Amino acid sequence: MSHTGPADPLESDRPLPTRREARALRDAAEARDTAASTGAAPVVELTVPTPVMPVVTTDLAARVSYPRRTRPTPAPAAARPAPRRRRGTSTPVAKVITLLAIPAIFLTTALPAYAFSPNGDGASVVARPAAEVQGVTVGAAAASVNISFDQFSSTSQAELDEIEAAIQADLTQKAEAEAARASAASFSVVGLRAEGDDYPWPSAATDDQGGGLSPLGYYYRECVDFVAWRLNRDAGSTGGPWKWNWSSMTPNGGNASAWQGNWAAKGWPTSKAPVVGAVAWFTYNHVAYVQSIPGDGTVVLEEYNWMGSHAYHTRTVPISEVPVYLYPPA
């Protein structure tokens, strides 16, 4: 089909511009519009790369246009949705725990097993393979392991009370002895007396043999007659008139069992602590003379008629064996 008239410039044999050329034309149009709005002369710089394209007039540029790209307006901060946490993420604390737990698992698996192995010299810890330790069984030899402790015993309260009572009794006895010594200082014989049989009538007939009383008023060769002689000797009286005899010393009874009562009746001192020259009084109707005190807890006695012998005798006994000591009379 043909028509008359001038040919349309657009319908020429010229090729269409490329995308780059179209973008350059669009940028030039935007620059021209901006200059027109501000009143400034438009500056259009069109760079056509090789090959050189046909020159496009401004009328063609005005007619060719492309839609402008517009950027979406960002939504307000308040309208933005909260960011979602991705699945599988963890907090820093969980990451740290995970990092510590994984090496610990490997270290625990790699550690050797340990077992308690008692032996004769004591207990020791030795390393055992894990396979051996998992199936531990206690054998009969385990019963032979003995654990010894140092011997230790505690004192009960009753024993402590008994010890305290004994100490107090000993202190009381010593105090009484000191008081008795002080009060009987004028009666006691100080120093060691000569030991030996100085009794004036060692061969006289006894009561069993039909003998009578000695000048001191007691039967010959009895314990009481010998002790009465020693008390007179210590007082400086070795012959008549005698200072001490039955009537002046034991008027309430001449037997040995009655001597303590006579001392108490006269108020003469007595004690459980001996002094040299005192009378050792026994409950089994016997008296003896205290010859010396060695200082080792014993007392040396001189006596007559020990065990019914009617003869001179000497012996050493513990101080506590004598029930009471009769101090020499005043």
PASE-798952 format. One record per residue (C-alpha): x, y, z; residue in three letters. Coordinates in nm, 2 decimals, always signed. Layout:
BEGIN
((X Y Z) "ala")
...
This chain:
BEGIN
((+0.00 +0.00 +0.00) "met")
((+0.13 +0.34 -0.08) "ser")
((+0.04 +0.69 +0.03) "his")
((+0.14 +1.03 -0.06) "thr")
((+0.30 +1.30 +0.14) "gly")
((+0.63 +1.34 +0.32) "pro")
((+0.77 +1.03 +0.48) "ala")
((+0.74 +1.00 +0.87) "asp")
((+1.07 +1.05 +1.02) "pro")
((+1.01 +0.76 +1.25) "leu")
((+0.94 +0.53 +0.97) "glu")
((+1.28 +0.58 +0.81) "ser")
((+1.54 +0.32 +0.75) "asp")
((+1.74 +0.44 +1.06) "arg")
((+1.79 +0.17 +1.32) "pro")
((+1.63 +0.21 +1.67) "leu")
((+1.87 +0.32 +1.96) "pro")
((+2.02 +0.06 +2.19) "thr")
((+1.93 +0.05 +2.57) "arg")
((+2.24 +0.24 +2.66) "arg")
((+2.15 +0.51 +2.40) "glu")
((+1.80 +0.52 +2.52) "ala")
((+1.92 +0.56 +2.88) "arg")
((+2.14 +0.85 +2.78) "ala")
((+1.85 +1.02 +2.60) "leu")
((+1.63 +0.97 +2.90) "arg")
((+1.90 +1.13 +3.13) "asp")
((+1.93 +1.42 +2.89) "ala")
((+1.56 +1.47 +2.90) "ala")
((+1.55 +1.47 +3.28) "glu")
((+1.84 +1.72 +3.28) "ala")
((+1.65 +1.94 +3.04) "arg")
((+1.33 +1.93 +3.25) "asp")
((+1.53 +2.02 +3.56) "thr")
((+1.69 +2.31 +3.39) "ala")
((+1.35 +2.44 +3.26) "ala")
((+1.21 +2.42 +3.61) "ser")
((+1.50 +2.62 +3.76) "thr")
((+1.54 +2.86 +3.47) "gly")
((+1.89 +2.75 +3.38) "ala")
((+2.00 +2.67 +3.03) "ala")
((+2.00 +2.30 +2.98) "pro")
((+2.33 +2.12 +2.93) "val")
((+2.30 +1.81 +2.73) "val")
((+2.60 +1.59 +2.69) "glu")
((+2.53 +1.30 +2.47) "leu")
((+2.81 +1.05 +2.42) "thr")
((+2.75 +0.80 +2.15) "val")
((+2.98 +0.51 +2.15) "pro")
((+3.13 +0.36 +1.84) "thr")
((+2.98 +0.28 +1.60) "pro")
((+2.84 +0.63 +1.55) "val")
((+2.46 +0.62 +1.55) "met")
((+2.26 +0.87 +1.34) "pro")
((+2.20 +1.20 +1.52) "val")
((+1.87 +1.21 +1.68) "val")
((+1.70 +1.55 +1.68) "thr")
((+1.56 +1.70 +1.99) "thr")
((+1.21 +1.65 +1.85) "asp")
((+1.28 +1.27 +1.84) "leu")
((+1.42 +1.28 +2.19) "ala")
((+1.11 +1.46 +2.31) "ala")
((+0.89 +1.20 +2.15) "arg")
((+1.09 +0.90 +2.28) "val")
((+1.05 +0.86 +2.65) "ser")
((+1.07 +0.58 +2.90) "tyr")
((+0.90 +0.54 +3.24) "pro")
((+1.10 +0.67 +3.52) "arg")
((+1.22 +0.43 +3.79) "arg")
((+1.09 +0.52 +4.13) "thr")
((+1.22 +0.40 +4.46) "arg")
((+0.96 +0.27 +4.71) "pro")
((+0.91 +0.50 +5.00) "thr")
((+1.04 +0.33 +5.32) "pro")
((+0.77 +0.26 +5.58) "ala")
((+0.78 +0.44 +5.91) "pro")
((+0.99 +0.28 +6.18) "ala")
((+0.68 +0.21 +6.39) "ala")
((+0.51 +0.02 +6.11) "ala")
((+0.80 -0.21 +6.04) "arg")
((+0.75 -0.56 +6.16) "pro")
((+0.99 -0.70 +6.42) "ala")
((+1.27 -0.90 +6.27) "pro")
((+1.22 -1.27 +6.30) "arg")
((+1.47 -1.49 +6.47) "arg")
((+1.60 -1.75 +6.24) "arg")
((+1.54 -2.11 +6.35) "arg")
((+1.85 -2.28 +6.48) "gly")
((+2.02 -1.98 +6.62) "thr")
((+2.13 -1.97 +6.99) "ser")
((+2.22 -1.71 +7.25) "thr")
((+2.59 -1.64 +7.33) "pro")
((+2.55 -1.83 +7.67) "val")
((+2.43 -2.14 +7.49) "ala")
((+2.72 -2.12 +7.25) "lys")
((+2.97 -2.10 +7.54) "val")
((+2.81 -2.40 +7.71) "ile")
((+2.82 -2.59 +7.39) "thr")
((+3.18 -2.51 +7.33) "leu")
((+3.27 -2.62 +7.69) "leu")
((+3.06 -2.93 +7.69) "ala")
((+3.19 -3.09 +7.37) "ile")
((+3.56 -3.09 +7.48) "pro")
((+3.46 -3.22 +7.83) "ala")
((+3.29 -3.51 +7.67) "ile")
((+3.59 -3.61 +7.47) "phe")
((+3.82 -3.56 +7.78) "leu")
((+3.60 -3.77 +8.00) "thr")
((+3.60 -4.05 +7.74) "thr")
((+3.98 -4.03 +7.71) "ala")
((+4.06 -4.04 +8.08) "leu")
((+4.19 -4.37 +8.22) "pro")
((+3.99 -4.54 +8.50) "ala")
((+4.13 -4.56 +8.85) "tyr")
((+4.08 -4.82 +9.12) "ala")
((+4.15 -4.85 +9.49) "phe")
((+4.41 -5.12 +9.55) "ser")
((+4.50 -5.20 +9.92) "pro")
((+4.82 -5.38 +9.98) "asn")
((+5.04 -5.48 +10.27) "gly")
((+5.21 -5.14 +10.30) "asp")
((+4.89 -4.94 +10.30) "gly")
((+4.65 -4.81 +10.04) "ala")
((+4.74 -4.68 +9.70) "ser")
((+4.56 -4.55 +9.39) "val")
((+4.67 -4.72 +9.07) "val")
((+4.55 -4.67 +8.71) "ala")
((+4.35 -4.95 +8.56) "arg")
((+4.22 -4.99 +8.21) "pro")
((+3.85 -4.91 +8.18) "ala")
((+3.77 -5.27 +8.07) "ala")
((+3.91 -5.41 +8.40) "glu")
((+3.75 -5.16 +8.64) "val")
((+3.39 -5.19 +8.50) "gln")
((+3.36 -5.54 +8.63) "gly")
((+3.49 -5.50 +8.98) "val")
((+3.43 -5.79 +9.23) "thr")
((+3.52 -5.81 +9.59) "val")
((+3.72 -6.12 +9.67) "gly")
((+3.76 -6.30 +10.00) "ala")
((+4.11 -6.14 +10.04) "ala")
((+3.94 -5.81 +10.11) "ala")
((+3.83 -5.94 +10.45) "ala")
((+4.19 -5.98 +10.55) "ser")
((+4.27 -5.61 +10.53) "val")
((+4.29 -5.47 +10.88) "asn")
((+4.30 -5.11 +10.97) "ile")
((+4.46 -5.04 +11.31) "ser")
((+4.42 -4.73 +11.52) "phe")
((+4.63 -4.60 +11.81) "asp")
((+4.51 -4.73 +12.14) "gln")
((+4.32 -4.46 +12.33) "phe")
((+4.10 -4.47 +12.63) "ser")
((+3.92 -4.19 +12.80) "ser")
((+3.87 -4.15 +13.17) "thr")
((+3.50 -4.15 +13.28) "ser")
((+3.35 -3.89 +13.50) "gln")
((+3.32 -4.14 +13.78) "ala")
((+3.69 -4.22 +13.77) "glu")
((+3.77 -3.84 +13.77) "leu")
((+3.55 -3.80 +14.07) "asp")
((+3.73 -4.08 +14.25) "glu")
((+4.07 -3.94 +14.17) "ile")
((+3.96 -3.60 +14.29) "glu")
((+3.83 -3.75 +14.62) "ala")
((+4.15 -3.94 +14.67) "ala")
((+4.35 -3.62 +14.62) "ile")
((+4.13 -3.43 +14.86) "gln")
((+4.16 -3.71 +15.12) "ala")
((+4.54 -3.71 +15.09) "asp")
((+4.55 -3.33 +15.13) "leu")
((+4.32 -3.35 +15.43) "thr")
((+4.54 -3.63 +15.59) "gln")
((+4.85 -3.43 +15.54) "lys")
((+4.69 -3.12 +15.69) "ala")
((+4.58 -3.32 +15.99) "glu")
((+4.93 -3.47 +16.03) "ala")
((+5.09 -3.13 +16.02) "glu")
((+4.84 -3.00 +16.28) "ala")
((+4.90 -3.30 +16.50) "ala")
((+5.28 -3.26 +16.47) "arg")
((+5.25 -2.90 +16.57) "ala")
((+5.03 -2.98 +16.87) "ser")
((+5.25 -3.28 +16.97) "ala")
((+5.58 -3.12 +16.93) "ala")
((+5.65 -3.13 +17.30) "ser")
((+5.56 -3.50 +17.31) "phe")
((+5.72 -3.65 +17.00) "ser")
((+6.07 -3.80 +17.00) "val")
((+6.28 -3.62 +16.74) "val")
((+6.54 -3.83 +16.55) "gly")
((+6.62 -4.19 +16.51) "leu")
((+6.61 -4.40 +16.83) "arg")
((+6.85 -4.69 +16.88) "ala")
((+6.72 -5.01 +16.74) "glu")
((+6.75 -5.32 +16.95) "gly")
((+6.61 -5.52 +17.23) "asp")
((+6.67 -5.30 +17.53) "asp")
((+6.37 -5.43 +17.72) "tyr")
((+6.47 -5.48 +18.09) "pro")
((+6.29 -5.81 +18.15) "trp")
((+6.34 -6.02 +17.83) "pro")
((+6.36 -6.35 +18.03) "ser")
((+6.08 -6.29 +18.28) "ala")
((+5.79 -6.55 +18.29) "ala")
((+5.49 -6.46 +18.08) "thr")
((+5.13 -6.47 +18.20) "asp")
((+5.09 -6.81 +18.03) "asp")
((+5.39 -6.93 +18.22) "gln")
((+5.25 -6.81 +18.55) "gly")
((+5.44 -6.48 +18.56) "gly")
((+5.30 -6.17 +18.71) "gly")
((+5.30 -5.79 +18.63) "leu")
((+5.60 -5.59 +18.56) "ser")
((+5.69 -5.27 +18.75) "pro")
((+5.50 -5.08 +18.49) "leu")
((+5.17 -5.26 +18.57) "gly")
((+5.15 -5.48 +18.26) "tyr")
((+5.23 -5.85 +18.21) "tyr")
((+5.59 -5.93 +18.13) "tyr")
((+5.70 -5.95 +17.77) "arg")
((+5.36 -5.83 +17.63) "glu")
((+5.34 -5.57 +17.36) "cys")
((+5.19 -5.31 +17.60) "val")
((+5.47 -5.36 +17.86) "asp")
((+5.74 -5.32 +17.59) "phe")
((+5.58 -5.00 +17.45) "val")
((+5.53 -4.86 +17.80) "ala")
((+5.90 -4.92 +17.87) "trp")
((+5.99 -4.73 +17.55) "arg")
((+5.77 -4.43 +17.63) "leu")
((+5.94 -4.41 +17.98) "asn")
((+6.28 -4.44 +17.83) "arg")
((+6.21 -4.15 +17.58) "asp")
((+6.09 -3.94 +17.87) "ala")
((+6.41 -4.01 +18.06) "gly")
((+6.27 -4.25 +18.31) "ser")
((+6.45 -4.59 +18.31) "thr")
((+6.38 -4.68 +18.67) "gly")
((+6.14 -4.61 +18.95) "gly")
((+5.96 -4.40 +19.01) "pro")
((+5.82 -4.45 +18.66) "trp")
((+5.66 -4.16 +18.48) "lys")
((+5.42 -4.37 +18.28) "trp")
((+5.25 -4.69 +18.41) "asn")
((+4.92 -4.85 +18.39) "trp")
((+4.75 -4.61 +18.64) "ser")
((+4.89 -4.29 +18.49) "ser")
((+4.86 -4.38 +18.12) "met")
((+4.58 -4.64 +18.07) "thr")
((+4.37 -4.64 +18.38) "pro")
((+4.06 -4.72 +18.17) "asn")
((+4.20 -5.05 +18.05) "gly")
((+4.54 -5.20 +18.00) "gly")
((+4.48 -5.42 +17.70) "asn")
((+4.62 -5.28 +17.37) "ala")
((+4.26 -5.25 +17.23) "ser")
((+4.18 -4.99 +17.50) "ala")
((+4.48 -4.76 +17.44) "trp")
((+4.32 -4.54 +17.18) "gln")
((+4.02 -4.48 +17.41) "gly")
((+4.26 -4.38 +17.69) "asn")
((+4.44 -4.13 +17.46) "trp")
((+4.11 -3.98 +17.36) "ala")
((+3.99 -3.95 +17.72) "ala")
((+4.31 -3.76 +17.81) "lys")
((+4.30 -3.55 +17.50) "gly")
((+4.64 -3.66 +17.38) "trp")
((+4.70 -3.62 +17.01) "pro")
((+4.66 -3.89 +16.75) "thr")
((+4.70 -3.90 +16.37) "ser")
((+4.73 -4.12 +16.07) "lys")
((+5.07 -3.97 +16.01) "ala")
((+5.35 -4.13 +16.21) "pro")
((+5.62 -3.96 +16.42) "val")
((+5.93 -4.12 +16.57) "val")
((+5.85 -4.24 +16.92) "gly")
((+5.47 -4.27 +16.86) "ala")
((+5.26 -4.58 +16.93) "val")
((+5.14 -4.77 +16.63) "ala")
((+4.79 -4.89 +16.73) "trp")
((+4.62 -5.19 +16.56) "phe")
((+4.26 -5.30 +16.58) "thr")
((+4.36 -5.66 +16.65) "tyr")
((+4.47 -5.58 +17.01) "asn")
((+4.83 -5.50 +16.94) "his")
((+5.06 -5.20 +16.98) "val")
((+5.41 -5.13 +16.85) "ala")
((+5.67 -4.86 +16.88) "tyr")
((+5.76 -4.63 +16.58) "val")
((+6.14 -4.66 +16.55) "gln")
((+6.19 -4.47 +16.23) "ser")
((+6.03 -4.34 +15.91) "ile")
((+6.24 -4.40 +15.60) "pro")
((+6.05 -4.16 +15.38) "gly")
((+5.94 -4.41 +15.12) "asp")
((+5.59 -4.45 +15.25) "gly")
((+5.68 -4.70 +15.51) "thr")
((+5.74 -4.71 +15.88) "val")
((+5.98 -4.92 +16.09) "val")
((+5.82 -5.08 +16.40) "leu")
((+5.97 -5.24 +16.71) "glu")
((+5.75 -5.47 +16.92) "glu")
((+5.72 -5.76 +17.16) "tyr")
((+5.49 -6.06 +17.14) "asn")
((+5.43 -6.03 +16.76) "trp")
((+5.23 -6.33 +16.65) "met")
((+5.23 -6.46 +17.02) "gly")
((+5.61 -6.50 +17.03) "ser")
((+5.67 -6.30 +17.36) "his")
((+6.00 -6.19 +17.20) "ala")
((+6.15 -5.88 +17.05) "tyr")
((+6.06 -5.83 +16.68) "his")
((+6.10 -5.56 +16.42) "thr")
((+5.92 -5.51 +16.08) "arg")
((+5.86 -5.25 +15.82) "thr")
((+5.50 -5.18 +15.70) "val")
((+5.33 -4.92 +15.49) "pro")
((+5.22 -4.61 +15.68) "ile")
((+4.86 -4.67 +15.58) "ser")
((+4.86 -5.02 +15.73) "glu")
((+4.85 -4.86 +16.08) "val")
((+4.49 -4.74 +16.16) "pro")
((+4.61 -4.46 +16.39) "val")
((+4.93 -4.34 +16.56) "tyr")
((+4.91 -4.24 +16.93) "leu")
((+5.16 -3.96 +16.98) "tyr")
((+5.38 -3.97 +17.30) "pro")
((+5.19 -3.84 +17.60) "pro")
((+5.28 -3.52 +17.77) "ala")
